[in-house]
Each structure stands twice: as C-alpha cells, then as structure tokens.
Amino acid sequence: MNVRLFLWQRLTAAVMVPMIMLHLAVIFYATRHGLTAADILSRTRGSVAWALFYGIFVLAASSHASIGIRNILTEWSPLEDRAAGVSAIGFGLLLGALGLGAVAAVVSP
C-alpha cells in the first residue's frame, strides 16, 4: 500500500474517533430526553457549528472509506491498481456528495 494513503487513512481515523464519540453522545442525549426529529432539526437549522462538525465528519469518513475500498479492490478483485484507484475515488466522491447533501438538509434554514 502507498505510504501516503496509509498515513492519510490513519489521520482520518484519528479525526473521526472524537467525532464519533460526540455523535454518539448527541444520539444518547436526544433519545434519553425524548427529542423528536422536529426538535433536533429546530436545534440544527442554521447552525454553522453543526454544519462544520458534520461536514468535516463526512469528508473524513468518505476519504477514509475510499482508501479502504481501494485496498479491498486491489487485494480481492481482478482490478489493476489504477482501476481500483479510480473506482475508489468515484466511490469516495459519491459518498462525500451524499453525506454533504444530508448535512445541508439538516442545517439549512
């Protein structure tokens, strides 16, 4: 595996760990306090902080996942490195676009 991709995947994992913990804490808080989807959206609409938090989360996750997909494709499929890389980039871009779309839907006023 490319050392640069290895390091990038580890960096994105390090970024995601505290974000995952905060995300889970928010989920536990919301469920324990009986918040509805409308309650949650009323708190996230127009929030730059939540947009940045989840935007960074989506970018880190999509980068991390695409590197993992590339590794799986190069090890387990008949694809050559270049084709696996192009496929993984396409997957990462799709995942990022869908995730950022979801973030926009949750934080847009």
Number of C-alpha atoms within 10 A of each C-alpha: 9 8 8 9 16 14 11 16 20 13 13 19 17 12 15 19 12 11 16 12 11 13 15 12 12 12 13 12 12 15 11 9 9 10 13 11 10 9 11 12 16 14 13 19 16 15 15 12 11 16 20 13 15 21 19 17 23 21 20 20 21 23 24 21 20 23 23 16 19 25 20 13 19 18 13 9 10 10 14 11 14 11 14 21 19 12 17 22 19 13 19 22 16 14 19 21 15 14 19 19 12 15 20 16 14 20 20 14 11
